[in-house]
Structure formats: structure tokens, C-alpha cells
Amino acid sequence: MRPHKVNGESDRAKLRQGRVVGVTGTMAAGKSTLGKMLEEEGWWVIESDGLVHRLYERGAEGYRKLVDALGDSILSSSKDLDRGLLAASMIRDSSVYATVNHLIHPMVRATWKSEVGESLRLHPRRNVAVIIPLLFEVGVEESFDEKVLVGCRATVSRQRLYERGLAPEAIDFWMGKQWAVEKKAQACDHVLWNEGSLALLRDQAKRLANPVRG
């Protein structure tokens, strides 16, 4: 097994049997659904979007830094961070998008690295998956033993996002920030295609979780 890349402690890595996998994918492809399926297989799953939610809670470090940088315009009447207002500001102004990424991505990265390390310390043989939609775009792919793509065609992503209530201009904006599915697929060790039934995705998840050893 390759040395564990998250903490760089090669002596402990030699004793570890668990896999540390980075999960990425196109928008609305089913990354969270795959995460739940891997949990059912006994994996520890960390969702970067969930970490962002925690950072955005009132009083959290992310909340404080964003309000300091962007002001009260991103807050609701109850002074909670309004993700809709923040997203609209990012779409209108590219400098806001850059500011949010500059402030939030390092905190998210530090948090999932810490949680991966803790999982490996407590359960060395347990596999860990970290779901990071912008895995390659933010340049953290080298932190993982394997990279997994959950993919679907762009037209399918757009339809699913539209059905979730996203406006066409928002869909264009967010999809434009990601690599195309073909480019992501070429950079990944495993590709799971999700345009069919949940049963089909579950079958792919089981094969990922329990590969046949030669």
C-alpha cells in the first residue's frame, strides 16, 4: 500500500489497512447518495459540504470571517448566514466568489484532514471516504490513496438541478466552476456512473467498498 498521504507518518501507514478515498463528481450526480451507501458498508464518510455548513453556523469561524470580509448583506433578518444571499453575491461578483474560497477552503481542508487522521488513529482498518466536489479544482487530490468519480452527463446534471429549483443562470455558474466529467474521469482511479436506478449505483458502491482481490 502506498504511504498514507494525509498525515505523512509512514511508520503508522505501514500498519494501516484502511483506504483513504477522495470522492468527487459532477453536480447532482449522487455523491451524497454514494456516501450513505459506503457508510452502510462500514466506511467512515466525511462530506466537505457538511463541514461548510458547520463553518457557516452563527459564531463559527467561517461565519465570523465571512461577515468581517463581506458585511451584513449576507445575513438574514435573524443574523444567521443566508446561503442563498451568499450564493447570489458570488454569482453577481467574481471577487466575492474568490473571497469565499480563499477564506473557507483552507478551514474545510484542515477539518477533514484532522477527521481523517482521527479516524485512522482510532480505527486503523476502517476505510475512509471524503466527499469533495472540487477535489481536483482545489488541488487536494494527492491527499488520497484513490480518487473516485460519481458521474453523469451534463444534460442529466442540469435537469436534476433544475428540478431542485436552481435557476438556469445559477446552474450555468456553478457548473462552469467544475471540470467537465470527461476530464474528471481521466484523473480518477474509479468511475461510478449514475444515470440509472439506485440499485445499480448500490451495486457499484459495493464493488468499490469490497474489491475482489487477485
C-alpha positions as CSV (number, residue, x, y, z in Angstrom):
1,M,0.0,0.0,0.0
2,R,1.2,3.5,-0.7
3,P,2.3,5.6,2.2
4,H,-0.7,7.4,3.8
5,K,-0.7,11.0,2.4
6,V,-2.9,12.8,4.9
7,N,-0.5,12.9,7.9
8,G,2.7,11.7,6.3
9,E,3.5,9.3,9.2
10,S,5.0,6.4,7.2
11,D,5.6,4.2,10.2
12,R,1.9,4.2,11.1
13,A,0.9,4.0,7.5
14,K,2.7,0.6,7.2
15,L,0.4,-0.7,9.9
16,R,-2.8,0.7,8.4
17,Q,-5.0,-1.4,6.2
18,G,-7.8,1.1,5.6
19,R,-8.2,3.0,2.3
20,V,-8.5,6.8,2.2
21,V,-10.5,7.7,-0.8
22,G,-11.4,11.1,-2.3
23,V,-14.9,11.2,-3.8
24,T,-15.7,13.8,-6.4
25,G,-18.2,14.1,-9.2
26,T,-20.4,16.3,-11.4
27,M,-23.2,18.3,-9.8
28,A,-26.3,16.3,-8.8
29,A,-24.6,13.1,-9.8
30,G,-25.2,11.3,-6.5
31,K,-22.1,11.9,-4.4
32,S,-24.0,12.1,-1.1
33,T,-26.0,9.0,-2.0
34,L,-22.8,7.1,-2.6
35,G,-21.6,8.3,0.7
36,K,-24.6,6.9,2.5
37,M,-24.1,3.6,0.7
38,L,-20.4,3.4,1.7
39,E,-21.5,4.1,5.3
40,E,-23.7,1.1,5.1
41,E,-20.6,-0.9,4.1
42,G,-18.8,0.2,7.2
43,W,-16.9,3.2,5.9
44,W,-16.4,6.5,7.7
45,V,-17.6,9.2,5.4
46,I,-16.8,12.9,5.6
47,E,-18.8,15.4,3.5
48,S,-17.0,18.7,2.8
49,D,-20.4,20.4,2.2
50,G,-21.4,19.3,5.7
51,L,-18.2,20.9,7.1
52,V,-19.0,24.1,5.2
53,H,-22.5,24.1,6.9
54,R,-20.8,23.9,10.3
55,L,-18.4,26.7,9.5
56,Y,-21.4,28.9,8.4
57,E,-23.2,28.5,11.7
58,R,-23.6,31.7,13.7
59,G,-20.5,32.3,15.8
60,A,-18.4,29.7,13.9
61,E,-15.0,30.7,12.5
62,G,-16.3,30.7,8.9
63,Y,-19.3,32.8,9.8
64,R,-17.1,35.4,11.6
65,K,-14.6,35.6,8.7
66,L,-17.2,36.0,6.0
67,V,-19.1,38.7,7.9
68,D,-15.9,40.6,8.5
69,A,-15.0,40.4,4.8
70,L,-18.4,40.9,3.2
71,G,-20.6,42.6,5.8
72,D,-24.1,42.1,7.0
73,S,-25.5,41.8,3.4
74,I,-25.1,38.0,3.6
75,L,-27.1,37.7,6.8
76,S,-30.8,37.0,7.3
77,S,-33.0,39.2,9.4
78,S,-32.2,36.9,12.3
79,K,-28.5,37.4,11.7
80,D,-27.9,33.9,10.5
81,L,-25.7,33.4,7.4
82,D,-28.1,33.2,4.5
83,R,-26.6,30.7,2.0
84,G,-29.0,32.0,-0.7
85,L,-27.8,35.6,-0.3
86,L,-24.2,34.5,-0.2
87,A,-24.6,32.4,-3.4
88,A,-26.3,35.3,-5.2
89,S,-23.5,37.6,-4.2
90,M,-20.9,35.1,-5.5
91,I,-22.8,34.7,-8.8
92,R,-23.0,38.5,-9.3
93,D,-19.5,39.3,-8.3
94,S,-16.5,37.1,-9.0
95,S,-14.4,38.8,-6.3
96,V,-16.9,37.6,-3.7
97,Y,-16.6,34.1,-5.1
98,A,-12.8,34.4,-4.8
99,T,-13.0,35.8,-1.2
100,V,-15.3,33.0,0.0
101,N,-13.0,30.3,-1.5
102,H,-9.9,32.0,0.0
103,L,-11.4,32.1,3.5
104,I,-13.4,28.8,3.6
105,H,-11.4,26.2,1.6
106,P,-8.4,26.2,4.0
107,M,-10.6,25.7,7.0
108,V,-12.5,22.9,5.3
109,R,-9.3,21.2,4.3
110,A,-7.8,21.4,7.8
111,T,-11.0,19.9,9.3
112,W,-11.3,16.9,7.0
113,K,-7.6,16.2,7.3
114,S,-8.0,16.2,11.1
115,E,-11.0,14.0,11.0
116,V,-9.3,11.5,8.6
117,G,-6.3,11.3,10.9
118,E,-8.5,10.8,14.0
119,S,-10.5,8.0,12.2
120,L,-7.2,6.2,11.3
121,R,-5.9,6.6,14.8
122,L,-9.0,5.1,16.4
123,H,-9.9,2.6,13.7
124,P,-6.8,1.8,11.5
125,R,-8.5,-0.8,9.4
126,R,-11.7,1.3,8.6
127,N,-11.9,2.7,5.1
128,V,-12.5,6.5,4.9
129,A,-14.1,8.5,2.1
130,V,-14.0,12.3,1.9
131,I,-16.6,13.8,-0.5
132,I,-15.1,16.9,-2.1
133,P,-17.0,18.2,-5.2
134,L,-14.0,20.3,-6.2
135,L,-11.3,17.7,-5.4
136,F,-9.2,18.5,-8.5
137,E,-10.2,22.1,-8.9
138,V,-8.8,23.0,-5.4
139,G,-5.7,20.7,-5.9
140,V,-6.1,18.3,-2.9
141,E,-6.1,15.0,-4.9
142,E,-2.7,14.0,-3.8
143,S,-4.0,13.6,-0.2
144,F,-5.8,10.4,-1.2
145,D,-4.8,6.8,-1.9
146,E,-7.6,6.6,-4.6
147,K,-9.9,9.0,-6.4
148,V,-13.5,8.1,-7.2
149,L,-15.8,9.9,-9.6
150,V,-19.6,9.7,-9.4
151,G,-20.6,10.9,-12.8
152,C,-23.5,11.6,-15.2
153,R,-23.9,13.6,-18.4
154,A,-24.0,17.4,-18.1
155,T,-27.6,17.3,-19.5
156,V,-28.6,15.0,-16.7
157,S,-26.9,17.2,-14.1
158,R,-28.7,20.3,-15.5
159,Q,-32.1,18.5,-15.4
160,R,-31.7,17.3,-11.9
161,L,-30.5,20.8,-10.7
162,Y,-33.5,22.4,-12.5
163,E,-35.8,20.0,-10.7
164,R,-34.3,21.0,-7.4
165,G,-35.2,24.6,-8.1
166,L,-32.0,26.2,-9.3
167,A,-32.4,28.9,-11.8
168,P,-30.7,28.4,-15.2
169,E,-28.2,31.2,-14.6
170,A,-27.2,29.6,-11.3
171,I,-26.8,26.2,-12.9
172,D,-24.5,27.7,-15.6
173,F,-22.4,29.5,-13.0
174,W,-21.9,26.5,-10.7
175,M,-21.3,24.0,-13.4
176,G,-18.8,26.4,-15.0
177,K,-16.7,26.2,-11.9
178,Q,-16.1,22.5,-12.2
179,W,-14.1,20.3,-14.6
180,A,-16.0,18.5,-17.3
181,V,-17.0,15.0,-16.4
182,E,-14.6,13.5,-19.0
183,K,-11.6,15.3,-17.5
184,K,-12.5,14.2,-14.0
185,A,-12.9,10.6,-15.2
186,Q,-9.5,10.6,-16.7
187,A,-8.0,11.7,-13.4
188,C,-9.8,9.2,-11.2
189,D,-9.0,5.6,-10.3
190,H,-12.7,4.5,-10.3
191,V,-15.7,5.8,-12.2
192,L,-19.2,5.1,-11.0
193,W,-21.9,6.1,-13.4
194,N,-25.2,7.2,-12.0
195,E,-27.9,7.7,-14.6
196,G,-29.9,4.5,-13.7
197,S,-31.5,3.1,-10.6
198,L,-30.4,3.3,-7.0
199,A,-29.9,-0.4,-7.2
200,L,-27.4,0.0,-10.0
201,L,-25.5,2.6,-8.0
202,R,-25.6,0.4,-4.9
203,D,-24.1,-2.4,-6.9
204,Q,-21.2,-0.2,-8.0
205,A,-20.8,1.1,-4.4
206,K,-20.5,-2.5,-3.1
207,R,-17.8,-3.3,-5.7
208,L,-15.9,-0.2,-4.7
209,A,-16.2,-1.0,-1.0
210,N,-15.3,-4.6,-1.4
211,P,-12.9,-5.0,-4.4
212,V,-12.1,-8.5,-5.5
213,R,-8.6,-9.3,-4.5
214,G,-6.5,-11.1,-7.1
